[in-house]
Each structure stands twice: as C-alpha cells, then as structure tokens.
Amino acid sequence: MAPRNTHALGKPARHAAILEALSTDPLVRISTLAEKFAVSTETVRRDIEDLSARGMVRRTYGGASASLPAIQPGLSEREQVLVAERARIGRAAASLVADGAVVMLDAGSTTTHFARALAARGVRATLLTNSLDAALAAGASESLRVLVAPGELSLVERGLYGAETHAFLRRFNVDLAVIGASGLSEEGPSEAESRAAWVKRAMLERGERRVLLVDSSKFGRVFLERVCPAAEITDLVTEADPPVPLAVALGQRGLRLTIATEL
C-alpha cells in the first residue's frame, strides 16, 4: 500500500481552490486538479459532485465548468474555508473604523471576523447588525455599543431578515456600511439569497462609506442577484490582488482597494 500523503489539502480547502480556479478558467480538469492537490482523481471527482449538488459548478466530461449558482453553502460550512484569509480581511477592515464611528454590518463569515477584530481593537464605536454572531463577538468589548436589528431568524445564517429588519436599518445614518457577498464580478457584488441582498442594499443606502469584504475565491463569480453596481461600493478589502480585468474595472469606478497582508 502506498504511504498516505500528509501534505494533501482537506476537503474545504479543495472546494475553495476549485471555485477559485473556475473564477479565472471556464473549465478545470479532474486530472490536473488531482495532481495539484496531491490526491486521487476519484477524490476530486467526489469534490466536483459535491459542488455540483450545491449548484456551484457544472460537471463536464473529465472535469467541471463554472456555474451560475442559485444557492451557496450554509454559514457553518463557509466558516471552515479560508479561515486565516478571512481573519486577515476582518482585521484590515476593522482598521478603517475611526473612534466614534457608527458602523452597519451584515451577517456572514467574513463580516463576523470583522466584528471580532473590531472588538479586539478597543475602538469606541457603535455597531448595528443583523448578525447574531457579529453581535456576540462585538459585545465582548466594553468599548462597542451594539444594536441588533429585529426580524425573522435564520438559523442557517444566524441572522435576522425581513421587513422589520429593513425598517430598523433605515432609521440610522452611519459612517460605514460593511457587507460581504457571495461573488464579485465587474458588474458588482452578487448574492445567492435575495433576503440577504435586500439587507445589504438597505445598509449601503445608509452608509457614507460602503465597504465590501470578500476573499479571493469570490473573484469573477456571479450569483443569482446583483446587490448593487460596482460604482456604489467605495472600498474593497480582500487578501489577494483581483485578476487584472476585474481590478481594472473596479479601479475605473474609483473603488479603493485594501489588500490584507500577513501579519
């Protein structure tokens, strides 16, 4: 029996890498991915079947192609992927918050990292959010005032949504609206769930500075509903340079880019 390869990527990391590869190439081959990941072709085939079942890729003969997904994995699954990268993004975004600022924050894995980083900074600020995880993380800091939006609870996203959520958000004027997204293309951020897109739009309408947090696996990916045109975002915080066509398109719209580097 061949010795086990201790350097092979785990399943969440392989899934993220497949999606990242499809953000720049329209088709990926199973054999190429198996060699890259140092796993068997059967392992990669199962990975593609898993992603296809969630609507994230299309299976092709010998590989996979990019899909237009209508759904995305739940928050618990997303939290297991690119953890270090998302933590860096959260810290970099938290550094944009000035003392005394008022911030709106939506529900998501990367935005929760932002809330943790903001609490760790000890800056005095007010945070309004529809995310239970973000509220609990920010509430650990005595320097942060935390206001939680009402609404209908989603256990999968651990967030609150609906008409009451929107009405609450529209009451406030904020310095920064900080959101995540399922994907980011030259047209702007997109979202797999309409209810989440509606909350993001309500927050962006109230923010003087509108900050998008996405990791590089989201580049070039398009989901069901566009949140807003790219021109409505003032800042992008990510952990790697976007592909050239995307970077050029975003730069033409005046968007400020922050790359979260290793500490």
C-alpha positions as CSV (number, residue, x, y, z in Angstrom):
1,M,0.0,0.0,0.0
2,A,1.3,3.4,-0.9
3,P,2.1,5.7,2.0
4,R,-0.5,8.3,2.9
5,N,0.2,11.8,1.5
6,T,0.3,14.0,4.6
7,H,0.5,17.2,2.5
8,A,-2.8,16.8,0.7
9,L,-5.4,19.5,1.1
10,G,-8.6,18.9,3.2
11,K,-12.0,18.9,1.5
12,P,-13.0,22.5,2.4
13,A,-9.7,23.8,1.0
14,R,-10.0,21.7,-2.2
15,H,-13.5,23.0,-2.7
16,A,-12.3,26.6,-2.3
17,A,-9.4,26.0,-4.7
18,I,-11.7,24.5,-7.4
19,L,-14.0,27.5,-7.2
20,E,-11.0,29.9,-7.3
21,A,-9.6,28.1,-10.4
22,L,-13.0,28.4,-12.1
23,S,-13.0,32.2,-11.4
24,T,-10.3,32.6,-14.0
25,D,-10.7,29.5,-16.2
26,P,-14.0,28.4,-17.7
27,L,-13.1,24.7,-17.4
28,V,-10.9,22.7,-15.0
29,R,-9.8,19.1,-15.5
30,I,-10.0,16.4,-12.8
31,S,-6.5,15.0,-13.7
32,T,-5.0,18.5,-13.4
33,L,-6.7,19.1,-10.0
34,A,-5.7,15.7,-8.6
35,E,-2.0,16.4,-9.4
36,K,-2.3,19.9,-8.0
37,F,-3.9,18.7,-4.7
38,A,-1.8,15.6,-4.4
39,V,-4.9,13.4,-4.2
40,S,-6.6,10.7,-6.3
41,T,-8.8,11.5,-9.3
42,E,-11.6,9.8,-7.5
43,T,-11.3,12.3,-4.6
44,V,-11.5,15.2,-7.0
45,R,-14.5,13.6,-8.8
46,R,-16.3,13.4,-5.5
47,D,-15.4,17.1,-4.7
48,I,-16.9,18.1,-8.1
49,E,-20.0,16.0,-7.4
50,D,-20.4,17.8,-4.0
51,L,-20.1,21.2,-5.6
52,S,-22.4,20.3,-8.4
53,A,-25.1,19.1,-6.0
54,R,-25.0,22.5,-4.3
55,G,-25.3,24.3,-7.7
56,M,-21.8,25.8,-7.5
57,V,-20.3,24.1,-10.6
58,R,-21.4,22.1,-13.6
59,R,-20.0,18.7,-14.1
60,T,-18.4,18.1,-17.5
61,Y,-16.7,15.1,-19.1
62,G,-13.4,14.8,-17.2
63,G,-13.8,18.0,-15.2
64,A,-16.1,20.9,-14.2
65,S,-17.1,24.3,-15.6
66,A,-18.3,27.5,-13.9
67,S,-21.9,27.7,-13.0
68,L,-24.4,30.4,-12.2
69,P,-25.3,29.3,-8.7
70,A,-28.7,29.9,-7.1
71,I,-27.5,28.7,-3.7
72,Q,-24.4,28.7,-1.5
73,P,-23.2,26.6,1.4
74,G,-24.6,27.5,4.9
75,L,-22.7,29.7,7.3
76,S,-21.3,26.8,9.3
77,E,-19.7,25.3,6.2
78,R,-18.4,28.6,4.9
79,E,-16.7,29.3,8.2
80,Q,-14.4,26.3,7.7
81,V,-12.9,27.6,4.5
82,L,-10.1,30.2,4.1
83,V,-10.2,31.0,7.8
84,A,-6.8,32.7,8.0
85,E,-7.5,34.7,4.9
86,R,-10.9,35.9,6.2
87,A,-9.4,36.8,9.6
88,R,-6.8,39.0,7.8
89,I,-9.6,40.7,5.8
90,G,-11.5,41.3,9.0
91,R,-8.5,42.9,10.8
92,A,-7.7,45.1,7.8
93,A,-11.3,46.3,7.5
94,A,-11.5,46.9,11.3
95,S,-8.6,49.3,10.9
96,L,-10.7,51.6,8.8
97,V,-13.1,52.3,11.7
98,A,-12.3,55.6,13.4
99,D,-13.1,56.3,17.1
100,G,-16.7,57.4,17.5
101,A,-17.8,55.9,14.1
102,V,-21.2,54.3,13.5
103,V,-21.0,51.0,11.5
104,M,-23.6,48.8,9.9
105,L,-22.6,45.2,9.4
106,D,-24.4,42.3,7.7
107,A,-24.4,38.6,8.5
108,G,-21.7,36.4,7.1
109,S,-18.5,34.5,7.8
110,T,-16.1,37.3,6.8
111,T,-18.1,40.0,8.5
112,T,-18.0,38.1,11.7
113,H,-14.2,38.2,11.6
114,F,-14.6,41.9,11.2
115,A,-16.7,42.1,14.4
116,R,-14.1,40.1,16.3
117,A,-11.3,42.3,15.1
118,L,-13.2,45.5,15.9
119,A,-13.8,44.2,19.4
120,A,-10.1,43.4,19.8
121,R,-9.0,46.9,18.7
122,G,-10.8,48.5,21.6
123,V,-12.0,51.4,19.5
124,R,-15.1,53.3,20.8
125,A,-17.8,52.8,18.1
126,T,-21.4,51.9,17.6
127,L,-22.2,48.7,15.6
128,L,-25.7,47.9,14.1
129,T,-26.0,44.4,12.7
130,N,-28.5,41.7,11.8
131,S,-25.9,39.0,12.6
132,L,-26.1,37.2,15.9
133,D,-22.5,36.0,15.7
134,A,-21.3,39.5,15.0
135,A,-23.3,41.0,17.8
136,L,-21.9,38.4,20.3
137,A,-18.4,39.0,19.1
138,A,-18.6,42.8,19.3
139,G,-20.5,42.6,22.6
140,A,-17.3,41.2,24.2
141,S,-15.8,44.7,24.0
142,E,-16.9,47.3,26.6
143,S,-15.9,50.0,24.0
144,L,-18.5,49.0,21.5
145,R,-22.2,49.8,21.6
146,V,-24.1,47.0,19.8
147,L,-27.6,47.4,18.4
148,V,-29.2,44.3,16.9
149,A,-31.8,44.5,14.1
150,P,-35.2,42.8,14.7
151,G,-36.6,40.4,12.1
152,E,-37.2,36.7,11.3
153,L,-34.4,34.5,12.5
154,S,-32.5,32.3,10.0
155,L,-30.7,29.5,12.0
156,V,-28.6,28.6,8.9
157,E,-27.2,32.1,8.5
158,R,-27.6,33.0,12.2
159,G,-29.0,36.3,11.1
160,L,-32.3,38.3,11.1
161,Y,-34.1,39.3,7.9
162,G,-37.4,40.7,6.7
163,A,-39.5,43.9,6.6
164,E,-38.8,44.8,10.3
165,T,-35.0,44.5,9.7
166,H,-35.2,46.9,6.8
167,A,-37.4,49.4,8.7
168,F,-34.9,49.3,11.6
169,L,-31.9,49.9,9.4
170,R,-33.4,52.9,7.6
171,R,-33.7,54.8,10.9
172,F,-29.9,55.3,11.2
173,N,-27.2,57.4,9.5
174,V,-23.9,55.6,9.5
175,D,-20.3,56.3,8.7
176,L,-19.5,52.8,7.3
177,A,-21.8,50.1,5.8
178,V,-19.7,46.9,5.8
179,I,-21.0,43.9,3.8
180,G,-19.9,40.6,2.4
181,A,-21.1,39.0,-0.8
182,S,-21.3,35.6,-2.4
183,G,-19.4,36.8,-5.5
184,L,-17.8,39.8,-7.1
185,S,-17.7,40.5,-10.9
186,E,-17.0,43.6,-12.9
187,E,-20.7,44.5,-12.6
188,G,-20.5,44.4,-8.8
189,P,-21.2,42.2,-5.8
190,S,-23.8,39.4,-6.1
191,E,-25.7,37.3,-3.6
192,A,-27.1,33.8,-3.6
193,E,-30.1,34.7,-1.3
194,S,-32.5,37.5,-2.1
195,R,-33.3,38.2,1.6
196,A,-29.6,38.8,2.2
197,A,-29.2,41.0,-0.8
198,W,-32.1,43.2,0.4
199,V,-30.5,43.7,3.8
200,K,-27.2,44.6,2.1
201,R,-28.9,47.2,-0.1
202,A,-30.6,48.7,3.0
203,M,-27.3,49.1,4.7
204,L,-25.5,50.5,1.7
205,E,-28.2,53.2,1.4
206,R,-27.4,54.5,4.8
207,G,-23.6,54.4,4.7
208,E,-21.4,57.3,3.7
209,R,-18.5,54.8,3.1
210,R,-19.6,51.5,1.7
211,V,-17.1,48.7,2.3
212,L,-17.2,45.2,0.7
213,L,-15.3,42.3,2.3
214,V,-14.6,39.3,0.0
215,D,-11.9,36.7,-0.2
216,S,-10.2,35.9,-3.5
217,S,-12.3,32.8,-4.1
218,K,-15.3,35.2,-4.8
219,F,-13.5,37.0,-7.7
220,G,-15.2,36.6,-11.0
221,R,-18.1,34.6,-9.6
222,V,-21.7,35.7,-10.3
223,F,-24.6,34.6,-8.2
224,L,-28.4,34.9,-8.5
225,E,-29.0,38.5,-7.6
226,R,-26.8,41.6,-8.0
227,V,-26.6,43.6,-4.8
228,C,-25.6,46.9,-6.4
229,P,-23.5,48.3,-9.3
230,A,-19.8,48.2,-8.6
231,A,-19.7,52.0,-8.6
232,E,-21.8,52.1,-5.4
233,I,-19.0,50.4,-3.4
234,T,-16.3,52.8,-2.2
235,D,-13.9,50.2,-0.7
236,L,-12.9,46.6,-1.3
237,V,-11.0,44.7,1.3
238,T,-9.6,41.4,0.3
239,E,-6.5,39.2,0.8
240,A,-5.1,39.0,-2.7
241,D,-4.9,41.1,-5.9
242,P,-8.0,40.7,-8.1
243,P,-7.5,39.3,-11.6
244,V,-6.4,42.1,-14.0
245,P,-9.7,42.6,-15.8
246,L,-11.6,42.8,-12.5
247,A,-9.0,45.1,-10.9
248,V,-9.1,47.4,-14.0
249,A,-12.9,47.6,-14.0
250,L,-13.1,48.3,-10.3
251,G,-10.3,50.9,-10.5
252,Q,-12.2,52.7,-13.2
253,R,-15.1,53.1,-10.9
254,G,-12.9,54.8,-8.2
255,L,-13.0,51.9,-5.7
256,R,-10.3,51.9,-3.1
257,L,-8.6,48.6,-2.7
258,T,-7.1,47.3,0.5
259,I,-5.0,44.1,0.4
260,A,-4.9,42.4,3.8
261,T,-1.4,41.0,4.2
262,E,0.1,38.5,6.6
263,L,1.0,39.9,10.0
